[in-house]
Amino acid sequence: MTITQGDDLLTNILHQRRQKLASLINFPVILWSGRSIPRNYPALTYPFRASSHFLYFAGLPLENAAIRLESGKLELFLDDAPASSTLWHGEMPKRAEIAALIGADAAFPMAELKARSTNAATIAIQDSWTQLQQREILDRPLAPPKSPTGIDLELTKAIISLRLSHDAASLAELRQAAAVTVEAHKAGMVATRNAQIEAGVRAAMESVIISKNMTYAYPSIVTVHGEVLHSEHYHNSLQTGDLLLADVGAETSTGWAADVTRTWPVSGKFSPTQRAIYDVVLAAHDACIDKISPGVEYQDIHLLAARIMAEGLVDLGILRGNVEDLVDMDAHALFFVHGIGHLIGLDVHDMEDLGDLAGYEEGRTRSSRFGLGFLRLNRVLRPGMLVSIEPGFYQVPAILNHPENRAKYEDFVNWEELENFADVRGIRIEDDILVLDEGREVLTGKLPTTAPEIEELVAVNT
């Protein structure tokens, strides 16, 4: 690990965050960072990613570490690297150096954590080894992070309230991630005409991210099968007439993420049917962004997207009927199958390890409706929130060909007309939107969205 951040800046930021936490709870807290997971032998591990809750208060992606927070003070628990590790990993900063950088009030070896763990709250870590350590040190069972109890639930609610709105330091990181993500998408568009398979475009995009000493915030989606929402295969060839959907985002070295999707024609030119659907999705995208403002219900933004999508599909002859009725019966969800977006922060789907405790206002539960059940965020928007807006159109065979859907929507879908749009497997347009005191800011707004602009970027290398 290399320490490069400015001491005073990082120390002040972390001090402010733990003071805010202390104003919300009156008991000690221990947060673990987690550890690397071996792939097939101990020295060969998957890339390490520290727990986001740890990162928020510790600031650095320390491995096998813990912090204890109480009354605004922070204690760091971390073992110094053994001398033998220098051969393999080089000189590592000592515990005292790291403690000074993050403004710790004290620092101890991990062996001393047990003695300081009485009556401490925590959030369960994802990896099983660290969860076992948490249970042993706290000497009690731990509930999953989505369903904590007692003081763990109080801690979870306090952290959610802090992380829902970003401070100036986190926004600076998020802006960096957004800028690099925009650059990566432009590189992908330019690379498309010379790429043979999806992997060639993926490589161009991820190389930009890696060259900025960042990593990708989630497994990149770069696919001609846009109807597969989380495709992680990159072997398909790029053919004239294909649309390429790229959902790729950068993550800074301290864990702050961006999340952007664009869809473009491999040939550099949308077909008439592709352009028609693209413009419907874009209309929903633009209208939803325009609606973002403090005090607005995020679910209302989702329903706005649903109405615009339904109206556009009626105009194209794909759906039949009154727009409001179609949305009420979830006919739009045959094609717009997910929610309009989610929180973005230290995780690309921020705090989703906490489930709907983070995504939903207290007292709200997920709808059982086909058109609302996948909504990840159901809160009133407030200043400092960063959310994605990502409407889409997908022709998912398992949904469109399901007997129950065929029967229910028989009179509301023009199945013959839909066949004319067979060259549109999936289209998604996604940006990252910051809620301001008044209105909003599109952090990823430097990446074009209109069809002519997209075609121009793809055609740069023709």
C-alpha positions as CSV (number, residue, x, y, z in Angstrom):
1,M,0.0,0.0,0.0
2,T,1.2,3.5,-0.9
3,I,0.2,6.5,1.1
4,T,-0.3,9.5,-1.2
5,Q,-3.1,11.6,0.2
6,G,-2.6,14.9,2.0
7,D,-2.4,14.4,5.7
8,D,-4.4,17.4,7.0
9,L,-7.2,17.0,4.4
10,L,-7.8,13.3,5.1
11,T,-7.5,13.7,8.8
12,N,-10.0,16.5,8.9
13,I,-12.6,14.7,6.7
14,L,-12.5,11.6,8.8
15,H,-12.7,13.6,12.0
16,Q,-15.8,15.3,10.8
17,R,-17.4,12.0,9.9
18,R,-16.8,10.3,13.2
19,Q,-18.0,13.4,15.1
20,K,-21.3,13.2,13.1
21,L,-21.6,9.5,14.0
22,A,-21.0,10.3,17.7
23,S,-23.9,12.8,17.6
24,L,-26.3,10.0,16.5
25,I,-25.3,7.1,18.8
26,N,-23.9,6.7,22.3
27,F,-22.2,3.3,22.2
28,P,-18.8,2.0,20.8
29,V,-18.6,0.8,17.3
30,I,-16.1,-1.6,15.7
31,L,-15.9,-1.8,11.9
32,W,-13.7,-4.4,10.1
33,S,-12.1,-3.9,6.7
34,G,-12.1,-7.6,5.7
35,R,-9.3,-9.6,4.0
36,S,-8.2,-11.0,0.7
37,I,-9.8,-14.2,-0.4
38,P,-7.6,-16.9,-1.9
39,R,-8.4,-18.2,-5.3
40,N,-6.7,-21.6,-5.3
41,Y,-3.7,-21.2,-3.0
42,P,-3.0,-18.7,-0.2
43,A,-0.7,-16.4,-2.1
44,L,-3.0,-16.0,-5.1
45,T,-5.9,-13.9,-4.0
46,Y,-8.8,-12.1,-5.6
47,P,-8.4,-8.3,-5.6
48,F,-9.0,-7.0,-2.2
49,R,-11.8,-4.5,-1.6
50,A,-12.2,-3.1,1.9
51,S,-15.7,-2.8,3.4
52,S,-17.3,0.4,2.4
53,H,-18.5,1.1,6.0
54,F,-14.9,0.8,7.1
55,L,-13.7,3.0,4.3
56,Y,-16.1,5.8,5.1
57,F,-14.5,6.3,8.5
58,A,-11.0,5.0,8.0
59,G,-10.4,6.5,4.5
60,L,-7.8,4.0,3.3
61,P,-8.3,0.4,2.0
62,L,-6.4,-1.3,4.8
63,E,-6.5,-5.1,4.8
64,N,-7.1,-7.2,8.0
65,A,-7.8,-4.0,10.0
66,A,-10.5,-2.7,12.3
67,I,-11.4,0.6,13.8
68,R,-13.1,1.3,17.0
69,L,-15.2,4.5,17.2
70,E,-16.6,6.0,20.4
71,S,-17.5,9.6,21.4
72,G,-15.9,10.9,18.2
73,K,-12.6,9.1,18.8
74,L,-11.0,6.5,16.5
75,E,-8.7,3.6,17.5
76,L,-6.9,1.7,14.8
77,F,-6.2,-2.0,15.1
78,L,-3.7,-3.3,12.6
79,D,-0.7,-5.6,12.6
80,D,2.5,-4.3,11.1
81,A,3.6,-6.4,8.1
82,P,6.2,-9.0,9.0
83,A,9.8,-8.4,7.9
84,S,9.6,-11.4,5.6
85,S,6.9,-9.7,3.5
86,T,9.3,-7.0,2.2
87,L,10.7,-9.4,-0.4
88,W,7.3,-9.9,-2.0
89,H,5.5,-6.6,-1.3
90,G,8.2,-4.0,-0.6
91,E,8.4,-1.7,2.4
92,M,4.9,-1.2,3.9
93,P,3.9,1.7,6.1
94,K,3.9,1.1,9.8
95,R,0.8,1.1,12.0
96,A,1.9,4.4,13.6
97,E,2.3,6.1,10.2
98,I,-1.2,5.0,9.1
99,A,-2.7,6.0,12.4
100,A,-1.2,9.5,12.0
101,L,-2.5,9.9,8.5
102,I,-6.1,9.0,9.4
103,G,-6.1,11.0,12.6
104,A,-6.4,8.0,14.9
105,D,-6.4,8.8,18.6
106,A,-4.6,5.5,19.3
107,A,-3.3,2.4,17.5
108,F,-2.9,-1.2,18.6
109,P,-2.1,-4.6,17.2
110,M,-5.2,-6.7,16.3
111,A,-4.6,-8.9,19.3
112,E,-5.7,-6.1,21.6
113,L,-9.1,-5.6,19.8
114,K,-10.8,-8.3,22.0
115,A,-10.1,-6.3,25.2
116,R,-11.7,-3.2,23.7
117,S,-14.8,-4.9,22.2
118,T,-17.3,-4.8,25.2
119,N,-20.8,-3.7,24.2
120,A,-19.7,-2.7,20.7
121,A,-22.0,-2.5,17.7
122,T,-20.9,-3.6,14.2
123,I,-22.0,-4.5,10.7
124,A,-21.4,-8.0,9.4
125,I,-18.7,-8.2,6.7
126,Q,-19.3,-10.2,3.5
127,D,-16.4,-12.6,3.7
128,S,-16.9,-15.6,6.0
129,W,-13.4,-15.5,7.6
130,T,-14.0,-11.9,8.9
131,Q,-17.5,-12.7,10.0
132,L,-16.1,-15.5,12.1
133,Q,-13.6,-13.1,13.6
134,Q,-16.3,-10.6,14.3
135,R,-18.4,-13.2,16.2
136,E,-15.4,-14.4,18.2
137,I,-14.3,-11.0,19.2
138,L,-17.7,-9.6,20.0
139,D,-18.7,-13.0,21.6
140,R,-22.2,-12.9,20.2
141,P,-24.1,-14.0,17.0
142,L,-24.3,-11.6,14.1
143,A,-27.4,-11.1,11.9
144,P,-26.9,-10.5,8.2
145,P,-26.3,-6.8,7.3
146,K,-29.8,-6.6,5.7
147,S,-31.5,-7.5,9.0
148,P,-29.5,-6.3,12.0
149,T,-30.9,-6.1,15.5
150,G,-30.3,-4.2,18.7
151,I,-27.4,-1.7,18.7
152,D,-26.3,-3.1,15.3
153,L,-29.6,-1.9,13.8
154,E,-29.1,1.5,15.5
155,L,-25.6,1.8,14.1
156,T,-26.9,0.8,10.6
157,K,-29.5,3.5,10.6
158,A,-27.0,6.1,11.8
159,I,-24.5,5.2,9.0
160,I,-27.3,5.2,6.4
161,S,-28.3,8.7,7.5
162,L,-24.7,9.9,7.1
163,R,-23.9,8.2,3.8
164,L,-27.2,9.2,2.0
165,S,-25.8,12.7,1.5
166,H,-22.3,13.1,0.3
167,D,-19.8,15.6,1.9
168,A,-17.4,17.7,-0.1
169,A,-14.6,15.1,0.2
170,S,-16.7,12.3,-1.2
171,L,-18.0,14.5,-4.0
172,A,-14.5,15.3,-5.0
173,E,-13.8,11.5,-5.4
174,L,-17.1,10.9,-7.1
175,R,-16.4,13.6,-9.7
176,Q,-13.0,12.0,-10.4
177,A,-14.7,8.7,-11.0
178,A,-17.3,10.3,-13.2
179,A,-14.7,12.1,-15.3
180,V,-12.6,8.9,-15.9
181,T,-15.8,7.0,-16.7
182,V,-16.8,9.5,-19.4
183,E,-13.3,9.3,-20.9
184,A,-13.6,5.4,-20.9
185,H,-16.9,5.4,-22.7
186,K,-15.6,7.8,-25.4
187,A,-12.7,5.5,-25.9
188,G,-15.0,2.5,-26.2
189,M,-17.1,4.2,-28.9
190,V,-14.0,5.1,-30.9
191,A,-12.6,1.6,-30.6
192,T,-15.7,-0.1,-31.8
193,R,-15.1,0.0,-35.5
194,N,-11.8,-1.8,-35.2
195,A,-12.8,-4.3,-32.6
196,Q,-13.7,-7.8,-33.7
197,I,-15.5,-8.9,-30.6
198,E,-17.0,-7.3,-27.5
199,A,-13.7,-7.9,-25.5
200,G,-11.9,-5.4,-27.8
201,V,-14.2,-2.6,-26.7
202,R,-14.1,-3.6,-23.1
203,A,-10.3,-3.5,-23.2
204,A,-10.3,0.0,-24.6
205,M,-12.6,1.2,-21.9
206,E,-11.0,-0.5,-19.0
207,S,-7.5,0.5,-20.1
208,V,-8.5,4.2,-19.6
209,I,-9.7,3.4,-16.1
210,I,-6.6,1.4,-15.2
211,S,-4.3,4.1,-16.7
212,K,-5.7,6.5,-14.1
213,N,-4.8,4.2,-11.3
214,M,-8.5,3.3,-10.8
215,T,-10.3,0.0,-11.1
216,Y,-13.8,-0.7,-12.5
217,A,-16.5,-0.3,-9.9
218,Y,-18.3,-3.5,-11.0
219,P,-17.8,-6.2,-13.7
220,S,-18.1,-4.3,-17.0
221,I,-21.0,-5.0,-19.2
222,V,-20.0,-4.7,-22.9
223,T,-22.4,-6.7,-25.0
224,V,-24.4,-7.0,-28.2
225,H,-27.0,-8.8,-26.1
226,G,-28.3,-5.8,-24.3
227,E,-31.4,-7.8,-23.2
228,V,-29.1,-9.7,-20.7
229,L,-29.0,-7.1,-18.0
230,H,-25.7,-8.2,-16.3
231,S,-23.9,-10.0,-19.1
232,E,-20.3,-10.7,-18.2
233,H,-19.3,-12.4,-21.5
234,Y,-17.3,-10.7,-24.1
235,H,-16.8,-13.3,-26.8
236,N,-19.6,-12.2,-29.3
237,S,-18.5,-10.8,-32.6
238,L,-19.5,-7.3,-33.6
239,Q,-21.6,-7.3,-36.7
240,T,-23.1,-4.5,-38.8
241,G,-26.6,-4.0,-37.5
242,D,-25.8,-4.8,-33.9
243,L,-26.3,-2.4,-31.0
244,L,-23.5,-2.5,-28.4
245,L,-24.6,-1.8,-24.8
246,A,-21.7,-0.7,-22.5
247,D,-22.4,-0.3,-18.8
248,V,-18.9,0.6,-17.4
249,G,-17.9,2.6,-14.4
250,A,-14.6,3.6,-12.7
251,E,-13.9,3.4,-9.0
252,T,-11.2,5.5,-7.3
253,S,-8.5,4.0,-5.2
254,T,-10.5,4.8,-2.0
255,G,-13.6,3.2,-3.3
256,W,-15.9,5.9,-4.8
257,A,-17.8,4.8,-7.9
258,A,-19.4,6.0,-11.1
259,D,-22.0,4.1,-13.1
260,V,-22.7,5.0,-16.7
261,T,-24.4,3.2,-19.6
262,R,-24.5,4.1,-23.3
263,T,-25.8,2.1,-26.3
264,W,-24.5,2.7,-29.8
265,P,-24.6,1.1,-33.2
266,V,-21.6,-1.0,-34.2
267,S,-21.8,0.4,-37.7
268,G,-21.9,4.0,-36.5
269,K,-25.5,4.5,-37.7
270,F,-28.7,3.5,-35.9
271,S,-31.3,1.7,-38.1
272,P,-34.7,3.5,-38.3
273,T,-36.2,1.0,-35.7
274,Q,-33.2,1.3,-33.4
275,R,-33.3,5.1,-33.6
276,A,-37.1,5.1,-32.8
277,I,-36.6,3.0,-29.6
278,Y,-33.5,4.9,-28.7
279,D,-35.3,8.2,-28.8
280,V,-38.1,6.8,-26.6
281,V,-35.5,5.8,-24.0
282,L,-33.7,9.1,-24.2
283,A,-37.0,11.0,-23.7
284,A,-37.5,9.1,-20.5
285,H,-33.9,9.7,-19.4
286,D,-34.1,13.4,-20.0
287,A,-37.5,13.9,-18.4
288,C,-36.4,12.0,-15.3
289,I,-33.3,14.0,-14.9
290,D,-35.2,17.2,-15.2
291,K,-37.5,16.1,-12.4
292,I,-34.7,15.5,-9.9
293,S,-34.8,18.0,-7.1
294,P,-34.9,18.0,-3.3
295,G,-38.3,16.8,-1.9
296,V,-39.2,14.8,-5.0
297,E,-40.2,11.1,-4.5
298,Y,-37.8,8.9,-6.4
299,Q,-40.6,6.4,-7.0
300,D,-42.5,9.3,-8.8
301,I,-39.4,9.6,-11.1
302,H,-39.6,5.9,-11.9
303,L,-43.3,6.2,-12.7
304,L,-42.6,9.1,-14.9
305,A,-40.2,7.0,-16.9
306,A,-42.8,4.2,-17.1
307,R,-45.4,6.6,-18.5
308,I,-43.0,8.1,-21.1
309,M,-41.8,4.6,-22.1
310,A,-45.5,3.5,-22.4
311,E,-46.4,6.6,-24.4
312,G,-43.5,6.1,-26.8
313,L,-44.3,2.5,-27.4
314,V,-48.0,3.3,-28.0
315,D,-46.8,5.9,-30.6
316,L,-44.7,3.2,-32.3
317,G,-47.6,0.8,-32.4
318,I,-46.0,-1.7,-30.0
319,L,-48.4,-1.1,-27.1
320,R,-52.2,-0.5,-27.4
321,G,-54.4,1.5,-25.0
322,N,-54.4,4.4,-22.6
323,V,-51.0,5.2,-21.2
324,E,-52.1,5.5,-17.6
325,D,-54.0,2.2,-17.8
326,L,-51.0,0.5,-19.4
327,V,-48.7,1.7,-16.6
328,D,-51.3,0.6,-13.9
329,M,-51.3,-2.9,-15.4
330,D,-47.5,-2.9,-15.7
331,A,-47.5,-3.4,-19.5
332,H,-44.5,-1.1,-19.8
333,A,-42.5,-3.5,-17.6
334,L,-42.6,-6.1,-20.3
335,F,-39.8,-4.0,-21.9
336,F,-38.6,-1.7,-19.0
337,V,-38.1,-4.4,-16.5
338,H,-36.0,-2.7,-13.7
339,G,-36.2,0.3,-11.5
340,I,-35.1,3.8,-12.8
341,G,-31.9,3.7,-10.8
342,H,-30.2,3.6,-7.4
343,L,-27.9,5.3,-4.9
344,I,-24.2,5.8,-5.9
345,G,-21.3,6.3,-3.5
346,L,-18.7,4.0,-2.0
347,D,-20.5,1.2,-3.8
348,V,-21.9,1.4,-7.3
349,H,-25.2,0.4,-5.7
350,D,-24.5,2.3,-2.5
351,M,-25.2,0.5,0.8
352,E,-27.1,-2.3,-0.9
353,D,-25.4,-4.7,1.5
354,L,-27.9,-3.2,3.9
355,G,-30.8,-4.1,1.7
356,D,-33.9,-2.0,1.8
357,L,-32.9,-0.4,5.1
358,A,-30.8,1.9,3.0
359,G,-32.8,2.1,-0.2
360,Y,-36.3,2.6,1.3
361,E,-37.6,5.2,3.7
362,E,-38.4,3.7,7.1
363,G,-41.9,2.1,7.1
364,R,-41.9,1.5,3.3
365,T,-41.7,-2.0,1.8
366,R,-41.2,-3.3,-1.7
367,S,-44.2,-3.5,-3.9
368,S,-45.3,-6.9,-5.3
369,R,-46.1,-5.3,-8.6
370,F,-44.3,-6.5,-11.7
371,G,-43.6,-2.8,-12.6
372,L,-42.3,-1.7,-9.1
373,G,-40.8,-4.8,-7.5
374,F,-37.3,-4.1,-8.8
375,L,-37.2,-0.5,-7.6
376,R,-33.9,-0.2,-5.6
377,L,-34.6,3.3,-4.2
378,N,-37.8,4.5,-2.6
379,R,-36.9,7.7,-0.8
380,V,-37.6,11.4,-0.9
381,L,-34.6,13.0,-2.6
382,R,-32.5,15.3,-0.5
383,P,-29.4,17.5,-1.2
384,G,-26.2,15.6,-1.5
385,M,-27.7,12.4,-2.8
386,L,-26.1,10.9,-5.9
387,V,-28.5,8.7,-7.9
388,S,-28.5,7.0,-11.3
389,I,-31.1,7.5,-13.9
390,E,-31.2,4.6,-16.3
391,P,-34.3,3.8,-18.3
392,G,-34.1,1.0,-20.8
393,F,-35.9,-1.1,-23.4
394,Y,-35.2,-4.8,-23.5
395,Q,-36.7,-7.7,-25.4
396,V,-36.1,-10.5,-23.0
397,P,-37.4,-13.8,-24.5
398,A,-38.2,-15.3,-21.1
399,I,-40.5,-12.4,-20.3
400,L,-42.1,-11.8,-23.7
401,N,-42.7,-15.4,-24.4
402,H,-44.0,-16.3,-20.9
403,P,-47.5,-17.9,-21.3
404,E,-48.9,-15.8,-18.5
405,N,-47.6,-12.5,-19.9
406,R,-48.8,-13.5,-23.4
407,A,-52.3,-14.1,-22.0
408,K,-52.5,-11.1,-19.7
409,Y,-51.2,-8.6,-22.3
410,E,-52.7,-10.3,-25.4
411,D,-54.9,-7.2,-26.2
412,F,-52.3,-4.6,-25.2
413,V,-49.2,-5.7,-27.2
414,N,-49.1,-5.7,-31.0
415,W,-46.9,-8.8,-31.2
416,E,-46.7,-8.6,-35.0
417,E,-45.5,-5.0,-34.9
418,L,-43.0,-5.8,-32.3
419,E,-41.4,-8.3,-34.7
420,N,-40.4,-5.3,-36.8
421,F,-38.1,-4.2,-34.0
422,A,-36.1,-7.4,-33.8
423,D,-32.8,-5.5,-34.2
424,V,-33.4,-3.9,-30.8
425,R,-32.3,-6.4,-28.2
426,G,-31.6,-3.9,-25.5
427,I,-31.0,-0.1,-25.1
428,R,-30.1,1.6,-21.8
429,I,-29.0,5.2,-21.2
430,E,-27.6,5.9,-17.7
431,D,-26.1,8.9,-16.0
432,D,-25.1,9.9,-12.4
433,I,-27.2,12.8,-11.0
434,L,-26.3,14.8,-7.9
435,V,-29.2,16.4,-6.0
436,L,-28.4,20.0,-5.2
437,D,-30.0,22.4,-2.7
438,E,-32.0,23.5,-5.8
439,G,-32.2,21.3,-8.8
440,R,-29.5,18.9,-9.9
441,E,-26.1,18.4,-11.5
442,V,-25.3,15.6,-14.0
443,L,-21.8,14.5,-13.0
444,T,-21.5,12.5,-16.2
445,G,-23.0,15.1,-18.4
446,K,-20.0,15.5,-20.6
447,L,-20.8,12.2,-22.2
448,P,-23.3,12.8,-25.1
449,T,-26.6,11.1,-25.2
450,T,-28.4,12.1,-28.4
451,A,-28.3,9.7,-31.3
452,P,-26.5,12.1,-33.7
453,E,-23.8,12.8,-31.1
454,I,-23.4,9.1,-30.4
455,E,-23.1,8.3,-34.1
456,E,-20.5,11.0,-34.5
457,L,-18.3,9.6,-31.7
458,V,-18.5,6.0,-33.1
459,A,-17.8,7.3,-36.6
460,V,-14.5,9.0,-35.5
461,N,-12.5,5.9,-36.5
462,T,-14.3,5.1,-39.7
